[in-house]
């Protein structure tokens, strides 16, 4: 009985070491993937930040020129400094609208076509 318990404990230790080894290998892969995702996110953030900074500096220069010329009004300043980006939800809603219209067109126009064919056949049969 003691030998059986020792064998079981050795088997359990071996399976535990194999599981830990597999976990370490998998965690290395996940760490690499996470590092790549993090690096990509930071690179994207840096690019977007640089583009926004360039646009804002161009806007500031244009506002300075308009102010020197005396053409800068409060309304124009508000238009120049406000965000002109299109948000995420309007794009999604627009795409869903187009998909919905295409679906409705496919569903209802096909039924209208079959109805018109039936209407065209029925007067001929009546004569």
C-alpha positions in Angstrom: 0.0 0.0 0.0 2.8 2.3 0.8 4.4 1.6 -2.6 1.1 2.4 -4.3 0.9 5.8 -2.6 4.5 6.6 -3.4 3.9 5.7 -7.1 0.7 7.9 -7.1 2.6 10.8 -5.5 5.4 10.5 -8.1 2.9 10.4 -11.0 1.1 13.4 -9.5 4.4 15.3 -9.2 5.2 14.4 -12.8 1.9 15.6 -14.1 2.1 18.7 -12.1 5.6 19.5 -13.5 4.3 18.9 -17.1 1.3 21.1 -16.5 3.5 23.9 -15.1 5.9 23.5 -18.1 2.9 23.8 -20.5 1.6 26.8 -18.6 5.0 28.5 -18.8 5.2 27.9 -22.5 1.6 29.2 -23.1 2.2 32.2 -20.9 5.3 33.1 -22.9 3.2 33.1 -26.1 0.5 35.2 -24.4 3.1 37.6 -23.1 4.4 38.1 -26.6 1.0 38.6 -28.1 0.1 41.1 -25.3 3.4 42.9 -25.9 2.7 43.2 -29.6 -0.8 44.5 -28.9 0.5 47.0 -26.4 3.2 48.2 -28.8 0.7 48.6 -31.6 -1.7 50.6 -29.3 1.1 52.9 -28.2 2.2 53.4 -31.8 -1.3 54.2 -32.9 -1.8 56.6 -30.0 1.5 58.4 -30.9 0.5 58.8 -34.5 -3.0 60.1 -33.7 -1.6 62.5 -31.1 0.9 63.8 -33.6 -1.7 64.3 -36.3 -4.1 66.1 -33.9 -1.2 68.4 -32.7 -0.4 69.3 -36.3 -4.0 70.1 -37.1 -4.4 72.2 -34.0 -1.3 74.2 -34.7 -2.5 74.9 -38.2 -5.8 76.0 -36.9 -4.1 78.3 -34.4 -2.0 79.9 -37.1 -5.1 80.4 -39.3 -6.9 82.0 -36.3 -3.9 84.4 -35.7 -4.0 85.5 -39.4 -7.8 86.0 -39.3 -7.4 88.0 -36.0 -4.7 90.2 -37.5 -6.9 90.9 -40.5 -9.9 91.6 -38.3 -12.0 88.8 -39.8 -12.2 86.5 -36.8 -15.7 86.5 -35.2 -16.9 84.4 -32.2 -19.0 82.2 -34.6 -16.0 81.6 -36.9 -13.7 80.9 -33.9 -16.2 78.4 -32.5 -16.4 76.6 -35.9 -12.6 76.5 -36.2 -12.0 75.2 -32.7 -14.9 72.7 -32.4 -14.3 69.0 -33.1 -15.3 68.0 -36.6 -14.8 64.3 -36.2 -17.5 61.8 -37.1 -18.3 59.6 -34.2 -18.6 55.9 -34.0 -22.4 55.6 -33.5 -23.5 57.7 -36.5 -21.4 55.5 -38.8 -22.8 52.3 -37.3 -26.4 53.6 -37.6 -25.8 54.7 -41.2 -24.6 51.2 -42.1 -27.4 49.5 -40.3 -29.9 51.7 -42.1 -28.4 50.7 -45.5 -28.4 47.1 -44.5 -32.0 47.4 -43.4 -33.1 49.0 -46.6 -31.3 46.3 -48.7 -33.0 43.6 -46.6 -36.4 45.3 -47.0 -35.9 45.8 -50.7 -35.0 42.1 -51.1 -37.9 40.8 -49.0 -40.7 43.1 -50.2 -39.8 43.6 -53.8 -39.6 39.9 -54.4 -43.1 39.5 -52.9 -44.4 42.3 -55.0 -42.9 40.8 -58.1 -44.7 37.5 -57.5 -47.9 39.3 -56.8 -47.7 41.3 -60.0 -47.0 38.0 -62.0 -50.1 36.5 -60.4 -52.2 39.6 -61.2 -50.9 39.4 -64.8 -51.9 35.8 -65.2 -55.4 36.1 -63.6 -56.9 38.5 -66.2 -55.8 36.3 -69.0 -57.4 33.3 -67.5 -60.6 35.2 -67.0 -61.0 36.0 -70.7 
